[in-house]
Amino acid sequence: MSDTILKVENIKKEYKNFILNDVSFELKSGHIYGFVGENGSGKSTTMKAITGLISLNQGKVSAFDKDFKELTSDDREKIGFTLDEVSLPQNLKISLINTILKNAFNHRDEDLFFKYLADFNIDKDKKVVELSKGMKAKLNIVISLCHNASLLILDEPMNGLDPIARDEFCTLLSDFIEENNDRAILISSHIISDLEKICSDFIFIHKGEIILEDSKKNIENQFLKLTLDNEEFNSFGKKKIVRFKKIGQNCDVLIENNEENKTLKGVKPAEAEDILIFLIKGKKYEEN
């Protein structure tokens, strides 16, 4: 088997007011991929399309070198998927969830389930309805990690988590990959600073299309940023500008990372979150 765990090829999904258009990317083993974009950009639609929760107008999804439609039950058990909301019956006891999952999966680790419950301070005797939003998010995560998955597809799994719990979760995902390098994770989040801690790669989506896909290192090595006042901006070499954003009397500018630009006064490295915001909200100089 190749090191490609998931391959998405030219998938398209049409809705009345939105089109997921010709989306393609691959997930390699040993990597955590941050899937980022603004609300309504197509992250959840893509993840639902990957897992077969919605039908496609065109395109193909493969996992473990097989067409998704041809996956066996054992193959599908190797995929962990969470939506941003827990879809369990609200009156279900957490301890009963364990029984249900034990009967549903052949390779489930019951001891690991209860270990994670204890680590996240989730009371196994409570019902789902009695959990806070943050605790439900934690439960969602626990369920996805306990059946020997090789591929995790996590849609906004950190919604509702406080900073400490988010940090614990990031550590958990890092450990998940380090324990077995044949695994891969695709994770979306609005909190890109958290993803920057753990992701080796990023996929940026905007208005239903992939606008940038590369390793975190390569993406951040491509660009620099600096802040200019209006006078400095007006005299700045416009050909150097990749994107800019006006903020009050100043302009934030995204420029290419090259030897000449590195010498500019006040220049700083651009992080993944900076780059995403510039590419989505920033303007090209010609548009001004």
Buried (B, 14 or more C-beta within 10 A) or exposed (E): EEEBBBBBBEBBBEEEEBBBBBBEBBBBBBBBBBBBBBEEBBBBBBBBBBBBEBEBEEBBBBBBEEEBEEBEEEBBBBBBBBBBBBEBEEEEBBBBBBEEBBEEBEEBBEEBBBEBBEEBEBBBEBBBEBBEEBBBBBBBBBBBBBBBBBBBBBBBBBBBBEEEBBEBBBEBBBEBBEEEEEBBBBBBBBBBEBBBEBBBBBBBBBBBBBBBBBBBEEBBEBBBBBBBEEEBBEEBEEEBBBBBBEEEEBBBBBBEBEEEBEEBEEBEEBBBBBBBBBBBEBBEBEEE
